[in-house]
């Protein structure tokens, strides 16, 4: 058995002032006029000028009015991590996978507004109907875990590994917190997507059909799951995208 985990090479988008100020806050983050947030570096899809200088109270009233007008045609999903002045408008609250399932099961809505990060909105789009539209209010809303493995790094890694290993000798698994392009790579190559609660089952399944598993994006979930299944640490290698062959030898990869 060999468990291969991928580190990150490509830099992520740096946090802007507004996002940085939201970390480790013990008090609720206060809503500000959109014009003020834009000046701090926040980015969204294009917003009508009429909204930019509204006060938090005016914004709340505008959202309530628009939500009532949209009715059952639009469902708002609020991730547990969102602050209270966003969560209050959510039709469903939960973790990312459960929210995507809610959207897919809702037969009335044509539009899904996902108050979360990019991979969550992608998941809702994957599971939803073809006639449903998914909107991510803040296009800069990223996930630090999903960013641990960029698709460019993963594709480079996959190309190098499949140039060394025999066909069907390697199966990819990705954690739910990853971009759709990585999920698609796993699907194309006989792999799967797991959650934290079923990672051990997914890895057990993979080792029943293949000698080696490559796990994205978080090395710690991959390593701890491997340890739980009794895989020795010396049989796990870490892929460093900065180095040739991820910092490993061919013998380490093929053994």
Secondary structure by P-SEA (a helix, b strand, c coil): cbbbbbbbccccccccaaaaaacccccccccccaaaaaaacccccccccccccccaaaaaaaaaaaaaaacccbbbbbcccccccccccccccccaaaaaaaaaacccccbbbbcccaaaaaaaaaaccccbbbbcccccccccccccccaaaaaaaaaaaaaccccccbbbbbcccccaaaaaaaaaccccccccccaaaaaaaaaacccbbbbcccaaaaaaaaaaaccccccbbbbcccccccccccccccc
